[in-house]
Amino acid sequence: MKIVVAIVALLAAAAQAAPPPSTGERLAATCTGCHGTNGNPAGTALPALAGQPKEALLASLKAFKEGSRPATIMTQLAKGYTDEQLEQIAAWFAAQKGAQR
């Protein structure tokens, strides 16, 4: 009986544990220092990324990477990712809920 209770308790604890972060979330962690947690910055100086269309985010990231969109730091950061990684970052931010501004 004690074993059954222990197993049930263990399964309940495992069910409540947060899932590991997705690849997109792990890659996007670099962005949150400027663009805020989940892509919702504290102020209005930087754009919110949360809830933006994936295609628009990806186009911006690729333009930064190629140098066709001028920026101070984004060009350098974007060059450090593969196109597949940029797609994962864009998808993750697109799936986040945008905050009211």
DSSP file (Angstrom, degrees, kcal/mol; ACC not computed):
  #  RESIDUE AA STRUCTURE BP1 BP2  ACC     N-H-->O    O-->H-N    N-H-->O    O-->H-N    TCO  KAPPA ALPHA  PHI   PSI    X-CA   Y-CA   Z-CA
    1    1 A M     >        0   0    0      0, 0.0     4,-2.2     0, 0.0     5,-0.2   0.000 360.0 360.0 360.0 -41.8    0.0    0.0    0.0
    2    2 A K  H  >  +     0   0    0      1,-0.2     4,-2.3     2,-0.2     5,-0.2   0.863 360.0  53.4 -63.1 -34.8    2.8    2.4    0.8
    3    3 A I  H  > S+     0   0    0      2,-0.2     4,-2.5     1,-0.2    -1,-0.2   0.910 107.4  50.3 -66.7 -41.4    4.4    1.7   -2.5
    4    4 A V  H  > S+     0   0    0      2,-0.2     4,-2.5     1,-0.2    -2,-0.2   0.919 111.7  47.9 -62.4 -44.4    1.1    2.6   -4.3
    5    5 A V  H  X S+     0   0    0     -4,-2.2     4,-2.5     1,-0.2    -1,-0.2   0.908 112.0  50.0 -63.3 -42.2    0.8    5.9   -2.4
    6    6 A A  H  X S+     0   0    0     -4,-2.3     4,-2.3     2,-0.2    -2,-0.2   0.904 111.4  48.3 -63.6 -41.7    4.5    6.7   -3.2
    7    7 A I  H  X S+     0   0    0     -4,-2.5     4,-2.5     2,-0.2    -2,-0.2   0.920 111.8  49.0 -65.8 -43.5    4.0    6.0   -6.9
    8    8 A V  H  X S+     0   0    0     -4,-2.5     4,-2.3     1,-0.2    -2,-0.2   0.917 112.2  48.9 -61.8 -43.5    0.8    8.1   -7.1
    9    9 A A  H  X S+     0   0    0     -4,-2.5     4,-2.2     2,-0.2    -2,-0.2   0.901 111.6  49.5 -63.3 -41.2    2.6   10.9   -5.3
   10   10 A L  H  X S+     0   0    0     -4,-2.3     4,-2.2     2,-0.2    -2,-0.2   0.907 111.3  48.5 -64.7 -43.1    5.5   10.7   -7.7
   11   11 A L  H  X S+     0   0    0     -4,-2.5     4,-2.0     2,-0.2    -2,-0.2   0.886 110.8  51.2 -65.2 -38.8    3.3   10.7  -10.7
   12   12 A A  H  X S+     0   0    0     -4,-2.3     4,-1.3     2,-0.2    -2,-0.2   0.907 110.6  48.6 -64.8 -41.6    1.3   13.7   -9.4
   13   13 A A  H  X S+     0   0    0     -4,-2.2     4,-0.9     1,-0.2     3,-0.2   0.899 111.0  50.4 -65.0 -40.7    4.6   15.6   -8.9
   14   14 A A  H  < S+     0   0    0     -4,-2.2     3,-0.4     1,-0.2    -1,-0.2   0.866 107.3  54.4 -65.7 -36.0    5.8   14.8  -12.3
   15   15 A A  H  < S+     0   0    0     -4,-2.0    -1,-0.2     1,-0.2    -2,-0.2   0.808 109.1  48.5 -67.9 -29.1    2.5   15.9  -13.9
   16   16 A Q  H  < S+     0   0    0     -4,-1.3    -1,-0.2    -3,-0.2    -2,-0.2   0.637  87.1 106.4 -86.4 -15.1    2.9   19.3  -12.2
   17   17 A A  S  < S-     0   0    0     -4,-0.9    -3,-0.0    -3,-0.4    -4,-0.0  -0.379  80.1-108.8 -65.9 141.1    6.5   19.9  -13.2
   18   18 A A        -     0   0    0      1,-0.1    -1,-0.1    -2,-0.1    -2,-0.1  -0.438  35.7-109.5 -69.2 142.0    6.9   22.5  -16.0
   19   19 A P        -     0   0    0      0, 0.0    -1,-0.1     0, 0.0     3,-0.1  -0.343  42.4 -92.5 -67.6 155.0    7.9   21.0  -19.4
   20   20 A P        -     0   0    0      0, 0.0    -3,-0.0     0, 0.0     0, 0.0  -0.347  53.4 -91.3 -64.9 150.9   11.4   21.7  -20.5
   21   21 A P        -     0   0    0      0, 0.0     2,-0.0     0, 0.0    -3,-0.0  -0.300  42.7-114.3 -64.1 147.4   11.8   24.9  -22.6
   22   22 A S     >  -     0   0    0      1,-0.1     4,-2.5    -3,-0.1     5,-0.2  -0.255  28.2-105.2 -72.5 167.2   11.4   24.4  -26.4
   23   23 A T  H  > S+     0   0    0      1,-0.2     4,-2.6     2,-0.2     5,-0.2   0.915 123.1  52.6 -60.4 -42.6   14.4   25.1  -28.7
   24   24 A G  H  > S+     0   0    0      1,-0.2     4,-2.4     2,-0.2    -1,-0.2   0.904 109.3  48.8 -60.1 -41.6   12.8   28.3  -29.8
   25   25 A E  H  > S+     0   0    0      2,-0.2     4,-0.8     1,-0.2    -1,-0.2   0.911 111.6  49.1 -65.7 -42.1   12.3   29.5  -26.2
   26   26 A R  H >< S+     0   0    0     -4,-2.5     3,-0.6     1,-0.2     4,-0.3   0.922 114.2  45.5 -63.4 -43.2   16.0   28.6  -25.3
   27   27 A L  H >< S+     0   0    0     -4,-2.6     3,-1.0     1,-0.2     4,-0.3   0.877 110.2  54.5 -67.0 -37.3   17.2   30.5  -28.4
   28   28 A A  H >X S+     0   0    0     -4,-2.4     3,-1.3     1,-0.2     4,-1.0   0.616  83.5  87.3 -73.0 -12.5   14.9   33.5  -27.7
   29   29 A A  T << S+     0   0    0     -4,-0.8     4,-0.4    -3,-0.6     3,-0.4   0.829  82.3  59.9 -57.4 -31.5   16.3   33.8  -24.2
   30   30 A T  T X4 S+     0   0    0     -3,-1.0     3,-0.6    -4,-0.3     4,-0.3   0.834 103.0  52.5 -63.2 -32.3   19.1   36.0  -25.6
   31   31 A C  T X> S+     0   0    0     -3,-1.3     4,-2.9    -4,-0.3     3,-1.2   0.744  90.6  75.1 -76.6 -25.1   16.4   38.5  -26.9
   32   32 A T  H 3X S+     0   0    0     -4,-1.0     4,-1.3    -3,-0.4    -1,-0.2   0.707  79.4  71.9 -69.8 -19.4   14.6   38.9  -23.5
   33   33 A G  H <4 S+     0   0    0     -3,-0.6    -1,-0.3    -4,-0.4    -2,-0.1   0.878 119.6  15.9 -60.7 -36.5   17.3   41.2  -22.1
   34   34 A C  H <4 S+     0   0    0     -3,-1.2    -2,-0.2    -4,-0.3    -1,-0.1   0.800 133.1  43.5-102.2 -41.2   16.2   44.0  -24.4
   35   35 A H  H  < S-     0   0    0     -4,-2.9    14,-0.4     1,-0.2    -3,-0.2   0.382 108.2-119.0 -93.5   3.9   12.8   42.9  -25.7
   36   36 A G    ><  -     0   0    0     -4,-1.3     3,-2.4    -5,-0.3    -1,-0.2   0.160  46.4 -38.2  83.5 161.6   11.4   41.7  -22.3
   37   37 A T  G >  S+     0   0    0      3,-0.4     3,-1.4     1,-0.3    -8,-0.0  -0.362 132.4   0.2 -58.6 130.3   10.2   38.4  -20.9
   38   38 A N  G 3  S-     0   0    0      1,-0.3    -1,-0.3    -2,-0.1    -2,-0.1   0.663 132.8 -63.4  60.1  18.5    8.2   36.6  -23.5
   39   39 A G  G <  S+     0   0    0     -3,-2.4    10,-2.0     1,-0.2    11,-1.8   0.688 106.6 121.1  84.2  18.3    8.8   39.5  -25.9
   40   40 A N    <   -     0   0    0     -3,-1.4    -3,-0.4     8,-0.2    -1,-0.2  -0.863  50.9-153.6-115.5  94.4    7.0   42.1  -24.0
   41   41 A P        -     0   0    0      0, 0.0    -6,-0.1     0, 0.0    -5,-0.1  -0.246  19.1-124.4 -68.0 156.3    9.4   44.9  -23.1
   42   42 A A  S    S+     0   0    0      2,-0.0     2,-0.1     3,-0.0    -7,-0.1   0.869  90.6  25.8 -68.5 -37.5    8.9   47.1  -20.0
   43   43 A G  S    S-     0   0    0      4,-0.0     3,-0.1     3,-0.0     0, 0.0  -0.287  84.4-106.8-112.5-162.6    8.9   50.4  -22.0
   44   44 A T  S    S+     0   0    0      1,-0.1     4,-0.1    -2,-0.1    57,-0.0   0.338  91.3  92.9-111.6   4.6    8.2   51.6  -25.5
   45   45 A A  S    S+     0   0    0      2,-0.1    -1,-0.1     1,-0.0    -3,-0.0   0.830  90.0  41.8 -69.0 -31.4   11.8   52.2  -26.7
   46   46 A L  S    S-     0   0    0    -12,-0.1     2,-0.1    -3,-0.1    -1,-0.0  -0.884  96.8-101.0-117.0 148.8   12.1   48.7  -28.2
   47   47 A P        -     0   0    0      0, 0.0     2,-0.3     0, 0.0    -2,-0.1  -0.349  30.5-118.6 -69.9 145.6    9.5   46.8  -30.2
   48   48 A A        -     0   0    0      1,-0.1    -8,-0.2    -8,-0.1   -12,-0.1  -0.660  24.7-173.0 -76.2 135.4    7.3   44.1  -28.6
   49   49 A L    >   +     0   0    0    -10,-2.0     3,-1.7   -14,-0.4    -9,-0.2   0.680  49.3 106.9-101.1 -24.7    7.9   40.8  -30.3
   50   50 A A  T 3  S+     0   0    0    -11,-1.8    44,-0.2     1,-0.3    47,-0.1  -0.323  91.0   5.0 -62.1 131.2    5.2   38.8  -28.6
   51   51 A G  T 3  S+     0   0    0     42,-2.3    -1,-0.3     1,-0.3    43,-0.2   0.458  91.8 137.3  78.1   0.7    2.2   38.0  -30.8
   52   52 A Q    <   -     0   0    0     -3,-1.7    -1,-0.3    41,-0.2    44,-0.1  -0.470  68.8 -85.4 -75.3 152.6    3.7   39.5  -33.9
   53   53 A P     >  -     0   0    0      0, 0.0     4,-2.3     0, 0.0     3,-0.2  -0.334  32.7-132.0 -59.6 136.0    3.2   37.4  -37.1
   54   54 A K  H  > S+     0   0    0      1,-0.2     4,-2.9     2,-0.2     5,-0.2   0.892 105.7  54.3 -55.6 -43.0    5.9   34.8  -37.5
   55   55 A E  H  > S+     0   0    0      1,-0.2     4,-2.3     2,-0.2    -1,-0.2   0.885 109.1  47.5 -62.9 -39.5    6.6   35.8  -41.1
   56   56 A A  H  > S+     0   0    0     -3,-0.2     4,-2.1     2,-0.2    -1,-0.2   0.915 113.5  47.5 -68.3 -43.2    7.2   39.4  -40.2
   57   57 A L  H  X S+     0   0    0     -4,-2.3     4,-2.6     2,-0.2    -2,-0.2   0.930 113.4  48.3 -62.0 -45.2    9.5   38.5  -37.4
   58   58 A L  H  X S+     0   0    0     -4,-2.9     4,-2.6    -5,-0.2     5,-0.2   0.901 109.7  52.0 -64.3 -41.3   11.4   36.1  -39.6
   59   59 A A  H  X S+     0   0    0     -4,-2.3     4,-2.1    -5,-0.2    -1,-0.2   0.912 111.8  47.2 -61.7 -42.1   11.7   38.7  -42.4
   60   60 A S  H  X S+     0   0    0     -4,-2.1     4,-2.4     2,-0.2    -2,-0.2   0.931 112.2  49.2 -64.4 -45.7   13.1   41.2  -39.9
   61   61 A L  H  X S+     0   0    0     -4,-2.6     4,-2.4     1,-0.2    -2,-0.2   0.908 112.6  47.4 -61.7 -42.1   15.6   38.7  -38.4
   62   62 A K  H  X S+     0   0    0     -4,-2.6     4,-2.5     2,-0.2     6,-0.2   0.881 110.3  52.6 -67.6 -37.2   16.8   37.7  -41.8
   63   63 A A  H  X>S+     0   0    0     -4,-2.1     6,-1.4    -5,-0.2     5,-1.3   0.895 110.2  48.3 -65.3 -39.1   17.2   41.3  -42.9
   64   64 A F  H ><5S+     0   0    0     -4,-2.4     3,-0.5     2,-0.2    -2,-0.2   0.937 112.0  49.9 -62.2 -45.4   19.3   42.0  -39.8
   65   65 A K  H 3<5S+     0   0    0     -4,-2.4    -2,-0.2     1,-0.2    -1,-0.2   0.891 113.5  44.8 -61.3 -41.3   21.4   38.9  -40.5
   66   66 A E  H 3<5S-     0   0    0     -4,-2.5    -1,-0.2    -5,-0.1    -2,-0.2   0.629 110.5-121.7 -78.9 -14.1   22.0   39.9  -44.2
   67   67 A G  T <<5S+     0   0    0     -4,-1.0    -3,-0.2    -3,-0.5    -4,-0.1   0.539  81.2 117.9  84.5   6.9   22.7   43.5  -43.2
   68   68 A S      < +     0   0    0     -5,-1.3    -4,-0.2    -6,-0.2    -5,-0.1   0.611  69.6  57.6 -83.1 -11.3   19.9   44.9  -45.4
   69   69 A R  S    S-     0   0    0     -6,-1.4    -2,-0.2    -9,-0.1    -1,-0.2  -0.958  92.7-130.8-117.3 111.6   18.2   46.4  -42.3
   70   70 A P        +     0   0    0      0, 0.0     2,-0.3     0, 0.0    -6,-0.1  -0.317  42.1 145.2 -66.8 140.6   20.4   48.7  -40.4
   71   71 A A        -     0   0    0      1,-0.1     5,-0.1    -7,-0.1    -2,-0.0  -0.969  47.8-127.5-163.5 162.0   20.8   48.3  -36.7
   72   72 A T  S    S+     0   0    0     -2,-0.3     4,-0.3     3,-0.1    -1,-0.1   0.963 100.3   0.2 -81.9 -58.8   23.4   48.6  -34.0
   73   73 A I  S  > S+     0   0    0      2,-0.1     4,-2.4     3,-0.1     5,-0.2   0.738 117.3  73.3-105.2 -27.1   23.4   45.3  -32.3
   74   74 A M  H  > S+     0   0    0      1,-0.2     4,-3.0     2,-0.2     5,-0.2   0.855  94.4  55.4 -62.1 -35.4   20.7   43.2  -34.0
   75   75 A T  H  > S+     0   0    0      1,-0.2     4,-1.5     2,-0.2    -1,-0.2   0.934 110.9  45.0 -61.5 -45.0   22.9   42.7  -37.1
   76   76 A Q  H  4 S+     0   0    0     -4,-0.3     4,-0.4     2,-0.2    -2,-0.2   0.916 116.2  46.2 -65.1 -43.4   25.7   41.2  -35.0
   77   77 A L  H >< S+     0   0    0     -4,-2.4     3,-1.6     1,-0.2    -2,-0.2   0.935 110.2  51.9 -65.8 -46.7   23.3   39.0  -33.0
   78   78 A A  H >< S+     0   0    0     -4,-3.0     3,-1.7     1,-0.3    -1,-0.2   0.822  99.7  64.0 -63.2 -31.7   21.3   37.7  -36.0
   79   79 A K  T 3< S+     0   0    0     -4,-1.5    -1,-0.3     1,-0.3    -2,-0.2   0.703  92.6  66.0 -65.1 -17.7   24.5   36.6  -37.7
   80   80 A G  T <  S+     0   0    0     -3,-1.6     2,-0.3    -4,-0.4    -1,-0.3   0.463  94.5  71.1 -82.8  -0.9   25.1   34.2  -34.9
   81   81 A Y  S <  S-     0   0    0     -3,-1.7     2,-0.1    -4,-0.1   -54,-0.0  -0.861  77.6-124.4-117.9 149.6   22.0   32.1  -35.8
   82   82 A T     >  -     0   0    0     -2,-0.3     4,-2.3     1,-0.1     5,-0.2  -0.405  36.0-106.4 -77.2 165.7   21.2   29.7  -38.7
   83   83 A D  H  > S+     0   0    0      1,-0.2     4,-2.1     2,-0.2     5,-0.1   0.884 123.2  54.0 -61.2 -37.4   18.1   30.4  -40.7
   84   84 A E  H  > S+     0   0    0      2,-0.2     4,-1.9     1,-0.2    -1,-0.2   0.903 108.3  48.5 -63.7 -41.0   16.5   27.4  -39.0
   85   85 A Q  H  > S+     0   0    0      2,-0.2     4,-2.3     1,-0.2    -2,-0.2   0.900 109.4  52.4 -66.3 -40.1   17.2   28.9  -35.6
   86   86 A L  H  X S+     0   0    0     -4,-2.3     4,-2.7     1,-0.2    -1,-0.2   0.892 108.2  52.2 -61.7 -38.3   15.8   32.3  -36.6
   87   87 A E  H  X S+     0   0    0     -4,-2.1     4,-2.4     2,-0.2    -1,-0.2   0.897 109.2  49.3 -64.1 -40.2   12.7   30.5  -37.8
   88   88 A Q  H  X S+     0   0    0     -4,-1.9     4,-2.1     2,-0.2    -2,-0.2   0.889 111.7  48.8 -66.3 -39.3   12.4   28.8  -34.3
   89   89 A I  H  X S+     0   0    0     -4,-2.3     4,-2.5     2,-0.2     5,-0.2   0.943 112.3  48.2 -63.9 -48.0   12.9   32.2  -32.6
   90   90 A A  H  X S+     0   0    0     -4,-2.7     4,-2.3     1,-0.2    -2,-0.2   0.904 111.9  49.8 -60.2 -42.5   10.2   33.9  -34.8
   91   91 A A  H  X S+     0   0    0     -4,-2.4     4,-1.4     2,-0.2    -1,-0.2   0.897 110.4  50.3 -64.3 -40.1    7.8   31.0  -34.2
   92   92 A W  H  < S+     0   0    0     -4,-2.1     4,-0.5     2,-0.2     3,-0.3   0.946 113.0  44.4 -66.0 -47.5    8.3   31.1  -30.4
   93   93 A F  H >< S+     0   0    0     -4,-2.5   -42,-2.3     1,-0.2     3,-1.2   0.889 110.2  56.1 -64.7 -37.4    7.7   34.9  -30.2
   94   94 A A  H 3< S+     0   0    0     -4,-2.3    -1,-0.2     1,-0.3    -2,-0.2   0.831 105.3  53.1 -62.0 -31.2    4.7   34.7  -32.5
   95   95 A A  T 3< S+     0   0    0     -4,-1.4    -1,-0.3    -3,-0.3    -2,-0.2   0.558  91.5  96.5 -82.0  -8.3    3.1   32.2  -30.2
   96   96 A Q  S <  S-     0   0    0     -3,-1.2     2,-0.5    -4,-0.5   -45,-0.1  -0.487  83.2-107.6 -83.1 153.8    3.5   34.4  -27.1
   97   97 A K        -     0   0    0     -2,-0.2     2,-0.2   -47,-0.1   -47,-0.1  -0.677  32.2-130.2 -82.3 125.9    0.7   36.6  -25.8
   98   98 A G        -     0   0    0     -2,-0.5     2,-0.2    -4,-0.1   -47,-0.1  -0.537  20.4-127.3 -75.5 139.8    1.3   40.3  -26.5
   99   99 A A        -     0   0    0     -2,-0.2     2,-0.3   -60,-0.1    -1,-0.1  -0.524  27.2-100.5 -84.1 152.9    0.8   42.7  -23.6
  100  100 A Q              0   0    0     -2,-0.2    -1,-0.1     1,-0.1     0, 0.0  -0.573 360.0 360.0 -69.9 132.3   -1.4   45.7  -23.7
  101  101 A R              0   0    0     -2,-0.3    -1,-0.1    -3,-0.0    -2,-0.0   0.365 360.0 360.0-116.5 360.0    0.7   48.8  -24.3
